[in-house]
Amino acid sequence: MNIQSKLSSNLKISRIINGLWQIADMERESDLDSKVYAKKIIPYVEAGLTTFDMADHYGTSELIIGEYNALSQKSNLQLLTKWVPNPGKISRGLVRESVELALTRMNQTSIDLMQYHAWSYLDPSWLDALLYLTELKEEGLINNIGVTNFDSAHLHIACASGIPIVSNQISYSLIDQRASSEMMTNVCETHEVKLLAYGVLMGGFLTKKWLNKTEPKSQELQTWSEMKYKRFIDFSGGWGAYQNLLKVVNKISHNHNVSIANICSKYILDNELVAGIIIGARLGQSNHIEDNINTLKTEISKDEIMMIRDAQKVLGAIPGDCGDEYRKKPYLTASGDLSHHIQQMPNPYHVNVITKNRKQISSNTKWEKLASYSRAVKFKDRIVVSGTTATHDDSVIGGSDAKAQTYFIIDKIEAAIEALGGSLKDVIRTRVFIKNLSDWESVAKAHGERFKEIMPANTLVQAGLIGADYLVEIEAEAVIVKK
């Protein structure tokens, strides 16, 4: 039985990771004494489950771990935490302050894995955050950098830009199979990124507790996790398709004399890209340590895998890519929107009103100042976006990867159009210029991924682009249709 896996060259973790998000849920009912709950960590450590996953917003989870570290003469924990800042501009000082706060709370001198969550990709501050975290890694305050809820395209942008990401923590279960998509698999294999899977048991819905039960009403759901993952069930085919899957897994579990949770967990762990699965640890209230260890002892046969896949065929796919539930409709969160996460999404661009019919924005690049042009101009109902490259401040994003540059460029175009009151769906034409003809297919595919439901008129040509590192330039036109 292999209880650990290699996440990076300097970090081995438990294949089953103790998730402490439920601390925040428990604290809805009453305050927790960090010193008391620190002692409740001990049974997990004694069982060899020494990896804990936290976040700055998981209640007092980091403080509880800090108290454990203070109690233990020789702490052997692997500590994974997250930084989830509010949307908006990210400064170098803010990043340092946030990392130092986590270190203080956990009573550590360095963080084993700091995982970053971005609320929006349209503001390039998400890249600033990762670049500043990279500086702190080089300083020794962070040992490894991970991300959480990143989609394939933006994980690719970050890795191609030289950010040393080792992991992506994402929702992954028998019902939510987005993590096993070809796109995510290709990015992870190309850049040697491992997956950390959460939601494996879907807040308890993939356990015996719900087998053969009638569909609950929304007011009957008791935890944030149940509220959230019930939405996943609704969007994947409904209660009947879900119960059919659960019955199939229950039959397989009887073959092995293990729990439904064991089969659901091991199926995800058997993906070679998955370094570990995160199972909620409701400290002091519900201890599933022995059952979790059984997961590692279980081997699912090829025939049983086919039984599961046949049951999955009845399910509908969860929409979008990994993490889209936090950035696009339908918002598959506890509340069905982002109201319990963030208040508002700031506009990355300032809009200059020139006349009643004309507005324009600038991203303040040196090129715009040199040649006196706007990033985008709105005249009446028409928005025209200038030729756009993968420029952020004075840096080229995406390195020598034309596909990564294309993804970032389309983000800039979308941000410009949204700032002027439109959306990417309003685009009626794009023009794509590439430096190297050999890049045409990868650029076309990236364009196709973002515009597959919009289908604008398009021209792609080879051109001599200004700037040695720029491989792609794109301009766009949009028309806002009044409803």
Buried (B, 14 or more C-beta within 10 A) or exposed (E): EEBBBEBBEEBBBBBBBBBBBBBBBBBEEEEBEBEEBBBBBEBBBEBBBBBBBBBBEBBBBBBBBBBBBEBBEEBEBBBBBBBBBEBBEBEEEBBBEBBEEBBEBBBBEBBBBBBBBBBBBBBBBBBBBBBBBBEBBEEEBBBBBBBBBBBBBBBBBBBBBEBBBBBBBBBBBBBBBBBBBEBBBEBBEEBEBBBBBBBBBBBBBBBBEBEEEEBBEEEEBEBBBBBBBBBBBBBBBBBEBBBBBBEBBBEBBEEBEBBBBBBBBBBBBEBEBBBBBBBBBBBEEEBBBEBBBBBBEBEBEEEBEEBBEEBBEBBEBBBBBBBBBBBEEBBBBBEBEBEEBBEEBEBBBEBEEEEEEEBBBBBEBEBBEEEEBBBBBBEEBBBBBBBBBBBBEEEBBBBEBBBBBBBBBBBBBBBBBBBBBBEBBBBBBBBBBBBEEEBBEBBBEBBEBBBEEBEBEBEBEEBEBEEEBBBBBBBBBBEBEEE
